[in-house]
């Protein structure tokens, strides 16, 4: 029985090695100094125990080379960039179409160190693995000898379905590992051990020392790479880390939604919406925050056993902006997410004129994502609500867009320079007001969007309002 298990493990790791060898340049190992060891480490080995998972990343550990020397070798084969010298990680793309590979050298990882990490290129593989977070991530495969190293019993823990810290200091040395644990547990369907959970609880206050960028990276992974992000987000609640990471969402836990429209409380509804949304960062983040303003806007009507949340989308928008700004997401993502949240309660316009104004108000660039958010929201209600009317409305909106009506000032048949020349006025606010007026007219009646009629309308408006 033991021999059969060993054979399966050997075959498993050989398969992983073959996959990695296809990506690595053919002569890469020969370019390394003779006393250099190269190991495959990290999530790719852990995930290999779960056939249903597609490996996300390749992590290489190089022992016996200074980081600058390693960087020089990697650049012979492709693009290589150091991700902050203190991290000791190089992002390497050996071929144009190959995935990025994370290449690192051994290090001591401790948040109490000045740089958070102390590089030691000549540390043994066993000592490096002992500095890592969980036993499941402390497995190594020597790509030169095919030797598998598992000094901390990570393979056995994975087979038992457990995620366990390497030592009592693991979480204290880097509290960020608490957040990472939620992603690993959700991705691999592992359960945290009781001892690890106890250590986690003691380390919660240390989360305040974690940079916003690192938290954001974990949230991105959860949103983009988990089929059901709710698995990880629910662990944030259960492990009591939600208050430390996203207090904007912790307020929604247990907030009921009486009235028959929703089967779940606000928090569970938000998680269901994230799961139902496509794996697009802006849409899933919008789904996560779209009802975060409901606790502040809840009004319970006892005689009707109904709750209302009028205007919650505007509070939700502010909460989304506050959270994503704090986590230092890009301005583009913050803009798209907050706009999606603000408009997610849109009503159906009844006329073509109303639809054109709806498109103008939301922004043509956001419409596909907004409808995806709407359908996710409907599914997450858990009441089998029919989305036929929304699909009909979406077709109407797309039909209007296909007709290419003027929807913004650059679509007008005249521009600001025409206004300046025509009305003999300088560039300034008056020009903007005239253009805004003209756009309002053609939104109501696209047939007005020709040069002659717009000139006439511009003259009339200017004479009535500025002379």
C-alpha positions in Angstrom: 0.0 0.0 0.0 2.8 2.4 0.9 4.7 1.4 -2.3 1.6 2.3 -4.3 1.3 5.6 -2.6 4.9 6.4 -3.3 4.5 5.5 -7.0 1.5 7.8 -7.3 3.4 10.6 -5.6 6.4 10.1 -7.9 4.2 10.1 -11.0 2.5 13.2 -9.8 5.7 15.2 -9.3 7.2 13.9 -12.6 4.1 15.2 -14.4 4.6 18.6 -12.8 8.3 18.6 -13.7 7.5 17.8 -17.4 5.0 20.7 -17.5 7.6 23.1 -16.1 10.4 21.8 -18.3 8.3 22.7 -21.3 8.3 26.3 -20.2 11.9 26.6 -19.1 14.5 27.4 -21.8 16.3 24.2 -22.9 19.8 25.3 -21.7 18.7 27.3 -18.6 20.1 24.9 -16.0 23.5 24.7 -17.8 23.9 28.5 -17.5 23.7 28.3 -13.7 27.0 27.9 -11.7 28.0 24.3 -10.9 27.2 24.6 -7.2 23.8 26.1 -7.8 20.6 24.2 -6.9 17.3 24.9 -8.5 14.0 23.9 -6.9 10.4 24.1 -7.8 8.4 25.2 -4.8 5.1 26.7 -3.7 1.6 26.5 -5.0 2.2 24.5 -8.1 3.3 21.5 -6.0 0.5 21.9 -3.6 -2.1 22.3 -6.3 -0.8 19.2 -8.1 -2.7 17.1 -5.6 -5.9 18.5 -6.9 -6.4 17.4 -10.6 -9.4 19.7 -11.0 -7.1 22.8 -10.5 -5.2 24.5 -13.2 -1.8 25.6 -11.9 -1.7 29.4 -11.6 2.0 30.1 -11.1 5.4 28.7 -11.2 7.8 29.5 -8.3 11.5 28.7 -8.6 14.0 28.9 -5.7 17.7 29.2 -6.7 20.3 28.4 -4.0 23.9 29.5 -4.4 23.6 32.7 -6.3 23.5 36.4 -5.3 20.4 38.1 -6.6 22.2 40.4 -9.0 24.0 37.5 -10.6 20.8 35.6 -10.9 19.1 38.5 -12.5 21.8 38.7 -15.1 21.5 35.0 -16.0 17.7 35.2 -16.3 17.9 38.2 -18.6 19.9 36.0 -21.1 16.7 34.1 -21.7 14.0 36.7 -21.5 12.5 39.6 -19.6 13.3 39.7 -15.9 12.5 42.4 -13.3 13.2 42.6 -9.6 10.0 43.1 -7.6 11.5 45.3 -5.0 14.9 44.2 -3.7 13.6 43.7 -0.2 11.2 41.0 -1.5 14.0 39.0 -3.2 11.6 38.0 -6.0 12.2 38.3 -9.7 9.4 38.2 -12.3 10.8 36.3 -15.2 9.2 35.7 -18.6 11.6 33.4 -20.5 9.6 33.5 -23.8 7.2 36.0 -25.3 4.1 33.9 -24.8 5.1 32.0 -21.7 3.6 32.7 -18.3 5.5 34.7 -15.7 7.7 32.8 -13.4 8.5 33.9 -9.9 12.2 33.3 -9.2 13.6 33.9 -5.7 16.6 33.1 -3.5 16.5 31.9 0.1 15.5 34.3 2.8 14.4 34.8 6.4 10.9 36.3 6.4 9.9 38.3 9.4 7.8 41.4 9.6 10.0 42.6 12.5 13.0 42.9 10.2 13.6 46.4 8.9 12.9 45.3 5.3 10.6 42.4 6.2 13.0 39.9 4.7 16.7 39.1 5.0 18.2 37.5 1.8 20.6 34.6 2.3 21.5 33.0 -1.1 23.5 30.2 0.6 20.8 29.0 3.1 19.9 25.3 2.8 16.7 24.3 1.2 15.5 22.8 4.5 16.1 26.1 6.3 14.3 28.1 3.6 11.3 25.8 3.7 11.2 26.2 7.5 10.8 30.0 7.0 7.6 29.5 4.9 4.0 29.8 5.9 2.2 26.5 5.8 3.4 22.9 5.6 1.4 22.5 2.3 3.6 25.2 0.8 6.9 23.8 2.2 7.4 21.1 -0.4 10.3 21.3 -2.9 11.2 19.5 -6.1 14.9 19.6 -7.2 14.7 20.1 -11.0 18.2 18.8 -11.4 18.0 15.5 -9.5 14.1 15.0 -9.3 14.5 14.7 -5.5 11.3 15.6 -3.6 11.9 17.3 -0.2 9.1 17.4 2.3 10.8 18.0 5.7 7.7 19.3 7.4 5.1 16.7 6.4 3.2 18.9 3.9 2.2 16.0 1.7 0.6 14.1 4.5 -1.3 17.3 5.7 -2.6 17.8 2.2 -3.7 14.2 1.9 -5.5 14.6 5.3 -7.2 17.8 4.0 -5.5 20.2 6.5 -3.8 23.5 6.2 -1.3 23.9 9.1 1.3 26.5 10.0 4.9 25.4 10.0 5.6 26.8 13.5 4.0 28.9 16.3 6.0 31.9 14.9 4.7 31.6 11.2 1.8 34.0 11.5 3.5 36.3 14.0 6.4 36.7 11.6 4.1 37.6 8.8 0.4 38.2 9.6 -0.4 38.5 5.9 -0.3 34.7 5.9 -3.7 34.8 7.7 -5.3 36.3 4.6 -3.4 34.0 2.3 -4.7 31.0 4.2 -8.3 31.9 3.2 -7.4 31.7 -0.5 -5.5 28.4 -0.1 -8.3 26.8 1.9 -10.9 28.0 -0.6 -8.9 26.9 -3.6 -7.9 23.5 -2.4 -10.9 22.8 -0.1 -8.6 22.4 2.9 -9.6 22.9 6.6 -7.5 25.0 9.0 -6.3 23.0 12.0 -7.4 23.9 15.5 -3.9 24.8 16.5 -3.5 27.1 13.5 -6.8 28.8 14.1 -5.7 29.5 17.7 -2.5 31.0 16.4 -4.4 33.0 13.9 -6.7 34.5 16.6 -3.7 35.6 18.6 -2.1 37.3 15.5 -5.2 39.2 14.3 -4.0 42.6 15.8 -0.9 42.3 13.8 -2.9 42.6 10.6 -2.7 46.4 11.0 1.0 46.2 10.0 0.3 44.6 6.6 0.5 47.0 3.7 -2.6 47.8 1.8 -1.1 46.5 -1.5 -0.5 43.0 -0.1 -4.1 42.8 1.1 -5.3 44.1 -2.3 -3.3 41.4 -4.1 -5.0 38.7 -2.0 -8.4 40.2 -2.7 -7.6 40.2 -6.5 -6.6 36.6 -6.4 -9.8 35.7 -4.6 -11.9 37.6 -7.1 -10.2 36.4 -10.2 -9.0 32.9 -9.6 -11.6 31.3 -7.4 -14.7 29.9 -9.0 -16.6 30.8 -5.8 -14.9 33.7 -4.0 -17.5 33.4 -1.3 -15.6 30.4 0.1 -12.7 32.7 1.0 -14.7 35.7 2.0 -16.9 33.7 4.3 -13.7 32.5 6.0 -12.8 36.2 6.5 -16.0 36.5 8.5 -15.6 33.2 10.4 -12.0 33.9 11.3 -12.9 37.4 12.4 -10.6 39.2 10.1 -13.3 41.0 8.1 -13.2 43.9 10.5 -9.5 44.3 9.9 -9.6 44.1 6.1 -13.0 45.3 4.9 -14.9 46.9 7.8 -17.3 48.3 5.1 -18.6 44.8 4.6 -18.7 43.5 8.2 -21.6 45.8 9.0 -23.8 43.9 6.6 -23.4 40.5 8.4 -26.8 39.5 9.7 -28.7 42.4 8.3 -32.0 40.9 7.2 -34.0 41.9 4.1 -37.7 41.4 4.9 -40.2 41.7 2.1 -39.9 38.6 0.0 -37.4 39.9 -2.5 -34.3 38.3 -0.9 -33.7 34.9 0.6 -30.5 35.9 2.3 -29.1 38.6 4.6 -27.2 41.5 3.0 -23.7 39.9 3.5 -24.7 36.5 2.2 -26.5 38.1 -0.7 -23.4 40.0 -1.6 -21.3 36.8 -1.6 -23.8 35.1 -3.8 -23.7 38.0 -6.2 -19.9 37.7 -6.4 -20.1 34.0 -7.1 -22.7 34.6 -9.8 -20.7 37.4 -11.5 -18.1 36.6 -14.3 -14.5 36.5 -13.2 -13.8 40.2 -14.0 -12.3 42.3 -11.3 -14.5 45.3 -11.7 -17.7 43.4 -11.9 -16.9 41.1 -8.9 -15.7 44.0 -6.8 -18.9 45.9 -7.6 -21.0 42.8 -6.7 -19.1 42.7 -3.4 -19.9 46.3 -2.5 -23.1 47.0 -4.3 -25.3 46.6 -1.2 -22.8 47.6 1.5 -24.8 50.8 2.1 -28.0 48.9 3.0 -27.3 48.7 6.8 -27.2 52.5 7.0 -30.4 52.9 4.9 -32.5 50.1 6.3 -36.1 51.1 7.4 -38.2 48.3 8.7 -42.0 48.6 8.3 -43.4 46.4 11.0 -47.0 46.3 10.0 -46.0 45.1 6.5 -43.0 43.0 7.6 -41.0 44.7 5.0 -37.6 46.4 4.9 -36.7 49.3 2.5 -33.2 50.6 1.6 -33.9 53.7 -0.4 -30.8 55.4 -1.7 -28.5 52.7 -0.5 -26.6 52.7 -3.8 -25.1 56.1 -3.0 -23.8 55.0 0.4 -22.5 51.8 -1.2 -20.6 53.8 -3.7 -18.9 55.8 -1.0 -18.0 52.7 0.9 -16.6 51.0 -2.2 -14.5 54.1 -3.0 -13.2 54.3 0.6 -12.2 50.6 0.7 -10.6 50.5 -2.7 -8.8 53.7 -2.2 -7.4 52.5 1.1 -6.3 49.3 -0.6 -4.7 51.3 -3.3 -6.5 49.9 -6.3 -5.9 51.7 -9.6 -7.9 54.8 -10.3 -9.4 53.0 -13.3 -10.7 50.1 -11.2 -12.0 52.5 -8.5 -13.8 54.6 -11.2 -15.4 51.6 -12.8 -16.4 49.9 -9.6 -18.0 53.0 -8.0 -19.9 53.8 -11.2 -21.2 50.3 -11.4 -22.3 50.4 -7.7 -23.9 53.8 -8.2 -26.0 52.7 -11.2 -26.8 49.1 -10.2 -30.4 50.1 -9.3 -31.1 51.5 -12.7 -34.8 51.6 -13.9 -35.8 50.8 -17.5 -36.3 53.8 -19.7 -39.6 53.6 -21.6 -38.7 55.6 -24.7 -35.7 55.8 -27.1 -35.0 59.3 -25.8 -34.9 57.9 -22.3 -32.6 55.0 -23.3 -30.2 57.5 -24.9 -30.1 59.5 -21.7 -29.6 56.2 -19.7 -26.6 55.4 -22.0 -25.2 58.9 -21.6 -25.7 58.8 -17.8 -24.0 55.4 -17.3 -21.4 55.5 -20.0 -21.3 53.3 -23.0 -18.1 51.7 -21.8 -19.8 50.4 -18.6 -23.0 48.9 -20.1 -21.9 45.3 -20.5 -20.5 45.1 -17.0 -23.6 46.8 -15.6 -25.9 44.3 -17.1 -23.6 41.5 -15.9 -23.9 43.0 -12.4 -27.7 43.2 -12.7 -28.0 39.5 -13.6 -25.7 38.5 -10.8 -27.7 40.6 -8.4 -30.9 38.8 -9.6 -29.5 35.3 -9.2 -28.1 36.2 -5.7 -31.6 37.2 -4.5 -32.3 33.4 -4.2 -36.0 33.8 -5.1 -35.9 32.6 -8.7 -36.7 36.0 -10.0 -37.3 36.2 -13.7 -34.8 38.4 -15.6 -36.6 38.4 -18.9 -37.5 42.1 -18.7 -33.9 43.0 -18.1 -32.8 41.0 -21.1 -35.4 42.7 -23.3 -34.2 46.1 -22.0 -30.6 45.2 -22.7 -31.5 44.3 -26.3 -33.2 47.7 -26.7 -30.1 49.5 -25.3 -27.8 47.6 -27.7 -30.1 48.4 -30.6 -29.9 52.1 -29.8 -26.1 51.9 -29.5 -25.9 50.1 -32.9 -27.7 53.1 -34.5 -24.8 55.3 -33.3 -26.7 58.3 -32.0 -24.8 61.3 -30.6 -24.2 60.5 -26.9 -21.4 62.9 -26.0 -20.1 66.3 -27.0 -17.5 64.8 -29.4 -20.3 63.2 -31.3 -21.8 66.6 -32.2 -21.6 67.9 -35.7 -19.8 71.1 -34.4 -17.2 71.5 -31.8 -15.8 74.1 -29.4 -13.7 75.8 -32.1 -16.8 76.2 -34.2 -18.6 77.9 -31.2 -15.7 80.2 -30.6 -15.6 81.3 -34.3 -19.3 81.5 -34.7 -20.1 83.5 -31.6 -16.8 85.4 -31.4 -16.2 84.4 -27.8 -13.0 83.2 -26.1 -12.4 79.6 -24.9 -14.1 79.2 -21.5 -17.1 78.2 -19.6 -19.5 79.8 -22.0 -18.3 77.5 -24.8 -18.9 74.5 -22.5 -22.4 75.6 -21.6 -23.3 76.0 -25.3 -22.0 72.5 -26.1 -23.8 71.0 -23.2 -27.1 72.6 -24.3 -26.6 71.3 -27.9 -26.0 67.8 -26.6 -29.2 67.9 -24.5 -31.1 68.8 -27.7 -29.7 66.0 -29.8 -30.1 63.4 -27.1 -33.8 64.2 -27.3 -33.8 64.4 -31.1 -30.7 62.9 -32.9 -32.0 64.3 -36.2 -30.9 67.8 -35.0 -27.3 66.7 -35.2 -26.3 68.5 -38.4 -24.1 71.5 -38.7 -26.8 74.0 -39.9 -29.3 73.2 -37.2 -26.8 73.1 -34.4 -25.4 76.5 -35.5 -28.9 77.9 -35.3 -29.6 76.4 -31.9 -26.2 77.7 -30.6 -27.0 81.2 -31.7 -30.5 81.1 -30.1 -29.1 79.7 -26.9 -26.3 82.2 -26.6 -28.5 85.2 -27.4 -31.1 84.1 -24.8 -28.6 83.4 -22.0 -25.5 85.6 -22.5 -26.6 88.8 -24.2 
